[in-house]
C-alpha cells in the first residue's frame, strides 16, 4: 500500500548506530509516507521502537504521537 519494498534495518554494534534501506516503487513519495505515518498499527509499532532510538535531530513529540521532528528534524539521517 505504501509502495515500499525490501525494508531492512541493520545495527552496527561498534558505533551503536542503526541503518535502514528500502526501495520505493511508487510515484508520490509524500503521499505514501503520509499514509504510513497515519496508520495506527505503524504508530503502535513506533511507540515500541522509539525508546530504543536516539534521532540525530529532533524536537517535540515522537512520531507515534504525531511529531515531525520540528524544523530540520529527522529520525533517520539520509545517506548516499
TALIN-V85466 format. One line per field, one symbol per residue. phi: phi as a letter, one per 30 degrees, with the letter a starting at -180 (. if undefined). psi: psi as a letter, one per 40 degrees, with the letter a starting at -180 (. if undefined). burial: # if it has 24 or more other C-alpha atoms within 12 Angstrom, else .. Layout:
BEGIN
phi=???
psi=???
burial=???
END
This chain:
BEGIN
phi=.cicbhdbccccddchccbbbaccbcbbeeddddeddcddddddeedddedcbbddbabjddedcjdcjieidadbddbb
psi=defiifhihihhddefiiiihihheaegdddddddddehdddddddddddeeihidhhiaiideeeieeaheihdhhii.
burial=.#.................................##........#........#......###..........#.....
END
